[in-house]
Structure formats: C-alpha cells, structure tokens
Amino acid sequence: MRIARFSAPGQDPAYGIVELAADGGDHPDTIAALTADPLAGPVNFTGVRHDLGQVRLLAPVIPRSKVVGVGRNYSAHAKELGNEVPESPLVFFKPNTTVIGPQDAIVRPTATNDLNFEGELAVVIGRICKQVPPERAAEVIFGYTIANDVTARDLQKAEPQWARGKGWDTFCPLGPWIVTHLGLDEAANLAITTTLDGQTQQDGNTDQMVFGIPELISFISSFTTLLPGDVILTGTPAGVGPMEPGQEVSITIEEIGTLTNTVVAEEQ
C-alpha cells in the first residue's frame, strides 16, 4: 500500500491511497481519499478519487516530534569523507521544520558554500515505543519513504554539533509517499540511486548499511521515546556531493519510487 498526503485544487491537504498502473488494479494512477491521517488512528475511504496527475503530492508525513538522522552508516560513505565507521550508531536530530515534499524547493542558505545531497531510506514509526528489542522492530514500523538528508557540508565540518549543518528549513525532503507493504528483509535489500540533473551520483543498496534497521530502532529507542510519525533516516551510500541553485536532484529507491526536488538560492 502507498499512502500519500496530497492537495487537490481548492481543497485542504488530505491523505489517500495511491494506485499505479503497474499494480494492474481497477483505478490506475489515482489516489483514493481517506477520512483522516492513518498515523493518528483508524480511517475509512471517503469514496472520492482523484487522478494522480491532478493533485500535488505533499510530504507524506510531518513528524510530530522529530527526525532522527544516522551518520556514517555506509562504510564507503564514511571513507569518502575521511571518517571512521562508528562503533555504535552515530545519531543526530533534524527539526521537523526541515521537512518538505516532492517538487518543493530546497533553499540553499547564504551561510553555506557547500550544499550536499544525501539520498536515504527513511523509516516512519507507527506507534509510541521505547526500548524496542531488535527482534520486535517490525512491530513499530508504519512504513518506508525516501529522504534527502540535505547537508551544509562546510558548516557540518566547522562545528562539533551538526544542528546548523543539517537543520536549516527545507533540509529534509520526504516522499513521494509511504509504502507499508515492505517487510524488514525486503527493506534491507533495496537499490538506491541519486541523480543530479539526470547524471547518476549515488548508486548503492540498503544491504550496505553498517547497522540494520532493527539495530537502529533499538538503539534510538533506548534513549528517546519514538512517537507515531517520527522519521528515522538510515544513512546514505557513497557518492554524496554538491548541488547548486537551479539543479534538480532525484532519489530513487527500489519498490518505493522517486523523490525529486530543485535547489534555489536563499532570497537576500
């Protein structure tokens, strides 16, 4: 199942189930509206369908409290930046104000001269949880989406805390929707690619993670309560690099889809 948050012309944002032509269903390339946010409680279909091409897809989830990033979780990425692979997950927080949706603009602040893309698999938490054992991680996962952990690399390197390097508004594109049908084994073996203006920059697989999804959920929930709608960014493969205003960055993850955003300069 693909759950999207969308805006139809003249209507408030809503949630819906996306059906694509590739599924072979009765309503290809449509979105069936839901009565409410499925992360907040039980929902029903409203009976209204929209053509997918006639709606604007929004960030599929607005985290209620936090986005938790994981750094250096692909050894080749750690190496390309001259870092050691951590002995335990290296985590940081991104404010929920960093979240934007598909086709929204990533704003490059004037404070940075080195804005980087980082394509990542994102885990969406579905229930309140704390101290989750790895073997029970699947019970707290609502689904998966795609993230771009946008980073001001020069600020990240200059400051011991990554709050500015990772936390500007628009620094966490999410989308295009949440898929809920993938199991942990499937999520642990997904091709992930990033293109910049159509040229491939990252070409990896989630099976290259140093710490797998169950280990990440267990580690993070050992010190902070996870809430429905919280998002965990699981790390990025090698190949990160700069992006400039006017460029388009697209991240594709097998079995999920493609998240595309453009870069614009901050207005003076």
C-alpha positions, 0 to 999 in steps of 0.5 A: 500500500502507498499512502500519500498526503496530497492537495487537490485544487481548492481543497485542504491537504488530505491523505489517500491511497495511491494506485499505479498502473503497474499494480494492474488494479481497477483505478490506475494512477489515482489516489483514493481519499481517506477520512483522516491521517492513518498515523493518528488512528483508524480511517475509512475511504471517503469514496472520492478519487482523484487522478494522480496527475491532478493533485500535488503530492505533499510530504507524506508525513510531518513528524510530530516530534522529530527526525532522527538522522544516522551518520556514517552508516555506509562504510564507503560513505564514511571513507569518502569523507575521511571518517571512521565507521562508528562503533555504535550508531552515530545519531543526530536530530533534524527539526521537523521544520526541515521537512518538505515534499516532492517538487518543493524547493530546497533553499540553499542558505547564504551561510553555506558554500557547500550544499550536499545531497544525501539520498536515504531510506527513511523509516516512519514509526507507527506507534509510541515505543521505547526500548524496542528489542531488535527482534520486535522492530517490525512491530513499530514500523508504519512504513518506508519513504525516501529522504534527502538528508540535505547537508551544509557540508562546510558548516557540518565540518566547522562545528562539533554539533551538526544542528546548523549543518543539517537543520536549516528549513527545507533540509529534509525532503520526504516522499513521494509517499509511504509504502507499508507493504515492505517487510524488514528483509525486503527493506534491507535489500533495496537499490538506491540511486541519486541523480543530479540533473539526470547524471547518476551520483549515488548508486548503492543498496540498503544491504550496505548499511553498517547497522540494520534497521532493527539495530537502529530502532533499538538503539534510538529507542533506548534513549528517546521515546519514538512517537507515531510519525517520527522519521528515522533516516538510515544513512546514505551510500557513497557518492554524496556531493554538491548541488547548486541553485537551479539543479534538480536532484532525484532519489530513487529507491527500489519498490518505493519510487522517486523523490525529486526536488530543485535547489534555489538560492536563499532570497537576500 
